Amino acid sequence: INVCRKTNDALAEITKRYPTQYLGSAILPVKNPDEACKELERCVKEYGFVSWHTHSNYGDTAPDDEFYFPIFKKAEELGIYVYLHPQLPNDMRVEGFGFTVAGPALGFTLETIITLTRMIVSGLFDKLPNLKVVLGHLGEGLPFLLDRMDNRVKFLPNPYIKCKEEVSYYFKNNIYVTTSGNMSKEAFICTKDVLGIDRILFGSDYPYESLPDMMQFLSDVPLTEEEREKLFYRNAIEKLGINLYHHNYHL
């Protein structure tokens, strides 16, 4: 708890020093939901943080566990978004080939797909209809899978699936994706065709990816001027409330 508080304090100092460049994203002591909710509220109300940065698992548990519901509820209540970042997976056949396969080449994506799918089918977004979740890497491959997921859930219903709508519904109402760490033209076109440009935001994944390479990639993607504005800043402002120049600071 103390480490999270001190880290958020340090981040707040950076946002204060560079108010037109950085906004804060809170890290929370998730294993203690009561303290996590208090810390998130402090970060938002005192420091003007705009999101909670979390991971696709917390070791032996994951965000889709009912235990963590109060934190998501607090995020919705505060009007901030949740950035769901990949974590090394548990209980998958990705070991034996090093961090590369277990992490960014495959494991990260598999783990995040499973966590977000469980969040959806558990009914989390039905309970919290205004909750906003952001995924990196153009949605971790999920835009490619959505049609089949909708089809199979409808064809094979079961009592364990609690969501009231099709899986794709939540990608049109609760979930956004960023371009971070995915420079595939085909993946971008698929994501845009399935989700629409209003659900995609710019992300570079710097320093793990080259920012110049990402900028060059996006300059080569066929987009109208209006679509580029949405990608680079309008969606951030209008959909997530991120505005570096008019943000309401409490510093």
C-alpha positions as CSV (number, residue, x, y, z in Angstrom):
1,I,0.0,0.0,0.0
2,N,2.8,2.4,0.9
3,V,4.8,1.6,-2.2
4,C,1.7,2.4,-4.4
5,R,1.1,5.7,-2.6
6,K,4.7,6.8,-2.9
7,T,4.9,5.8,-6.6
8,N,1.7,7.7,-7.3
9,D,3.0,10.7,-5.4
10,A,6.2,10.6,-7.5
11,L,4.2,10.4,-10.7
12,A,2.0,13.3,-9.6
13,E,5.2,15.4,-9.2
14,I,6.1,14.7,-12.9
15,T,2.6,15.6,-14.1
16,K,2.9,18.8,-12.1
17,R,6.3,19.6,-13.6
18,Y,5.2,18.9,-17.2
19,P,1.4,19.6,-17.2
20,T,1.1,19.8,-21.0
21,Q,2.9,16.5,-21.5
22,Y,1.9,14.0,-18.9
23,L,-1.2,12.9,-17.1
24,G,-1.2,10.3,-14.4
25,S,-2.4,6.6,-14.3
26,A,-2.7,5.2,-10.8
27,I,-1.2,1.9,-9.7
28,L,-3.1,0.3,-6.8
29,P,-2.7,-2.3,-4.1
30,V,-5.3,-4.5,-5.7
31,K,-5.0,-7.4,-3.1
32,N,-6.7,-5.0,-0.7
33,P,-9.7,-3.6,-2.6
34,D,-10.7,-1.2,0.2
35,E,-7.3,0.5,0.2
36,A,-7.2,0.3,-3.6
37,C,-10.4,2.2,-3.8
38,K,-9.2,4.9,-1.4
39,E,-5.9,5.3,-3.3
40,L,-7.7,5.5,-6.6
41,E,-10.0,8.2,-5.3
42,R,-7.1,10.1,-3.9
43,C,-5.2,10.0,-7.2
44,V,-8.2,11.2,-9.2
45,K,-9.4,13.9,-6.8
46,E,-6.1,15.2,-5.5
47,Y,-3.8,14.7,-8.5
48,G,-6.2,14.6,-11.5
49,F,-5.1,11.2,-12.6
50,V,-7.2,9.9,-15.6
51,S,-6.9,6.1,-15.3
52,W,-6.0,3.0,-13.4
53,H,-3.2,1.0,-14.9
54,T,-3.7,-2.7,-14.1
55,H,-2.6,-6.1,-15.4
56,S,-4.2,-9.2,-16.8
57,N,-3.4,-11.2,-13.7
58,Y,-2.2,-10.6,-10.2
59,G,-0.2,-13.8,-9.8
60,D,-2.7,-16.4,-8.6
61,T,-5.8,-14.3,-9.3
62,A,-7.0,-12.0,-12.1
63,P,-9.2,-8.9,-12.6
64,D,-12.2,-11.0,-13.6
65,D,-12.4,-12.3,-10.0
66,E,-15.4,-11.0,-8.1
67,F,-13.0,-10.0,-5.4
68,Y,-11.9,-7.0,-7.5
69,F,-15.3,-5.8,-8.4
70,P,-15.2,-2.8,-5.9
71,I,-12.2,-1.4,-7.7
72,F,-13.9,-1.4,-11.1
73,K,-17.0,0.1,-9.5
74,K,-14.9,2.9,-8.0
75,A,-13.3,3.5,-11.4
76,E,-16.7,3.8,-13.0
77,E,-17.9,6.1,-10.2
78,L,-14.9,8.4,-10.7
79,G,-15.3,8.5,-14.5
80,I,-11.8,7.3,-15.3
81,Y,-10.8,4.5,-17.6
82,V,-8.9,1.2,-16.8
83,Y,-5.9,0.3,-18.9
84,L,-5.6,-3.5,-19.0
85,H,-2.0,-4.3,-19.7
86,P,-0.7,-7.8,-20.4
87,Q,1.0,-9.9,-17.7
88,L,2.9,-13.2,-18.0
89,P,0.3,-15.9,-18.1
90,N,-0.3,-18.7,-15.6
91,D,-1.1,-22.3,-16.4
92,M,-0.4,-22.1,-20.1
93,R,1.9,-24.0,-22.4
94,V,4.2,-21.1,-23.0
95,E,7.1,-22.1,-20.8
96,G,10.3,-23.6,-22.1
97,F,11.1,-21.1,-24.8
98,G,12.0,-18.1,-22.7
99,F,10.4,-14.8,-21.9
100,T,10.1,-14.0,-25.6
101,V,7.4,-16.6,-26.2
102,A,6.0,-16.6,-22.7
103,G,5.6,-12.8,-22.9
104,P,5.4,-10.4,-25.8
105,A,5.4,-12.9,-28.7
106,L,2.5,-14.9,-27.5
107,G,1.8,-15.2,-23.8
108,F,0.8,-11.6,-23.2
109,T,-1.9,-11.7,-25.8
110,L,-3.3,-15.1,-24.7
111,E,-3.5,-14.0,-21.1
112,T,-5.2,-10.7,-21.9
113,I,-7.7,-12.2,-24.3
114,I,-8.7,-14.7,-21.6
115,T,-9.0,-12.1,-18.8
116,L,-11.0,-9.6,-20.8
117,T,-13.3,-12.4,-22.2
118,R,-13.9,-13.6,-18.6
119,M,-14.7,-10.0,-17.6
120,I,-17.3,-9.7,-20.3
121,V,-19.0,-13.1,-19.9
122,S,-19.1,-12.7,-16.2
123,G,-21.4,-9.8,-16.6
124,L,-19.0,-7.1,-15.3
125,F,-20.0,-4.6,-17.9
126,D,-23.7,-5.2,-17.4
127,K,-23.3,-4.3,-13.8
128,L,-21.1,-1.3,-14.7
129,P,-22.4,-0.1,-18.0
130,N,-20.3,3.1,-17.9
131,L,-17.0,1.4,-17.2
132,K,-14.3,2.1,-19.8
133,V,-11.5,-0.4,-20.4
134,V,-8.6,0.2,-22.8
135,L,-6.5,-2.5,-24.5
136,G,-3.2,-2.1,-26.2
137,H,-1.8,-3.9,-29.3
138,L,-4.9,-3.1,-31.4
139,G,-7.1,-5.1,-29.0
140,E,-4.8,-8.2,-28.5
141,G,-6.2,-10.0,-31.5
142,L,-9.8,-9.8,-30.3
143,P,-11.2,-7.8,-33.2
144,F,-10.3,-10.7,-35.5
145,L,-12.1,-13.1,-33.2
146,L,-15.3,-11.2,-32.3
147,D,-17.6,-12.5,-35.0
148,R,-16.8,-16.1,-34.2
149,M,-17.1,-15.4,-30.4
150,D,-20.6,-13.9,-31.0
151,N,-21.6,-16.8,-33.2
152,R,-20.4,-19.6,-30.8
153,V,-21.8,-17.9,-27.6
154,K,-25.2,-17.6,-29.3
155,F,-25.0,-21.2,-30.7
156,L,-23.8,-22.8,-27.5
157,P,-25.4,-20.9,-24.6
158,N,-24.8,-22.0,-21.1
159,P,-25.7,-20.8,-17.6
160,Y,-22.1,-19.8,-16.8
161,I,-22.2,-17.0,-19.4
162,K,-23.8,-14.0,-17.6
163,C,-23.4,-11.2,-20.2
164,K,-26.7,-9.9,-21.5
165,E,-25.4,-8.8,-24.9
166,E,-23.1,-10.3,-27.6
167,V,-19.4,-10.1,-26.8
168,S,-18.9,-7.5,-29.6
169,Y,-21.5,-5.2,-28.0
170,Y,-19.0,-4.4,-25.2
171,F,-16.4,-3.4,-27.8
172,K,-18.8,-0.8,-29.1
173,N,-19.8,0.5,-25.7
174,N,-17.1,-0.1,-23.1
175,I,-13.9,-1.1,-24.7
176,Y,-11.3,0.9,-26.6
177,V,-8.0,-0.2,-28.2
178,T,-4.7,1.6,-28.9
179,T,-2.2,1.1,-31.6
180,S,0.6,0.4,-29.1
181,G,3.0,-2.3,-30.1
182,N,1.2,-3.4,-33.2
183,M,2.5,-2.2,-36.6
184,S,0.6,-4.6,-38.9
185,K,-1.4,-2.8,-41.6
186,E,-3.7,-5.8,-41.9
187,A,-4.3,-5.8,-38.1
188,F,-5.1,-2.1,-38.2
189,I,-7.5,-2.5,-41.1
190,C,-9.3,-5.4,-39.4
191,T,-9.6,-3.5,-36.1
192,K,-10.9,-0.4,-37.9
193,D,-13.4,-2.4,-40.0
194,V,-14.7,-4.3,-36.9
195,L,-14.6,-1.6,-34.2
196,G,-14.6,1.6,-36.2
197,I,-12.1,4.5,-35.9
198,D,-14.0,6.0,-32.9
199,R,-12.7,3.1,-30.8
200,I,-9.0,3.3,-31.7
201,L,-6.5,5.6,-30.0
202,F,-2.9,6.3,-30.7
203,G,-0.3,4.5,-28.5
204,S,3.4,3.9,-29.2
205,D,4.5,1.4,-26.6
206,Y,7.7,3.4,-26.2
207,P,10.3,2.5,-25.0
208,Y,9.6,-1.1,-25.9
209,E,8.8,-0.1,-29.5
210,S,10.3,2.6,-31.7
211,L,8.3,5.8,-31.7
212,P,9.6,6.9,-35.2
213,D,8.6,3.5,-36.6
214,M,5.1,3.7,-35.2
215,M,4.7,7.3,-36.6
216,Q,5.9,6.1,-40.0
217,F,3.6,3.1,-39.9
218,L,0.5,5.2,-39.1
219,S,1.5,7.8,-41.8
220,D,1.3,4.9,-44.3
221,V,-2.1,3.6,-43.1
222,P,-4.9,4.9,-45.4
223,L,-6.9,7.3,-43.3
224,T,-8.8,10.5,-43.9
225,E,-7.8,13.7,-42.1
226,E,-10.8,13.4,-39.9
227,E,-9.9,9.8,-39.0
228,R,-6.3,10.9,-38.2
229,E,-7.6,13.6,-35.9
230,K,-9.8,11.0,-34.1
231,L,-6.9,8.6,-33.8
232,F,-4.3,11.0,-32.5
233,Y,-6.4,13.2,-30.1
234,R,-10.1,13.6,-30.6
235,N,-11.0,10.1,-29.3
236,A,-8.8,10.7,-26.3
237,I,-10.6,14.0,-25.5
238,E,-14.1,13.0,-26.4
239,K,-14.2,9.3,-25.4
240,L,-11.8,9.2,-22.4
241,G,-11.8,12.8,-21.2
242,I,-8.0,13.1,-21.7
243,N,-7.1,16.7,-22.5
244,L,-3.6,18.0,-21.7
245,Y,-4.5,21.6,-22.3
246,H,-7.8,21.9,-20.5
247,H,-7.4,19.3,-17.8
248,N,-8.9,20.1,-14.4
249,Y,-5.9,19.8,-12.1
250,H,-6.1,19.7,-8.3
251,L,-2.4,20.5,-7.6
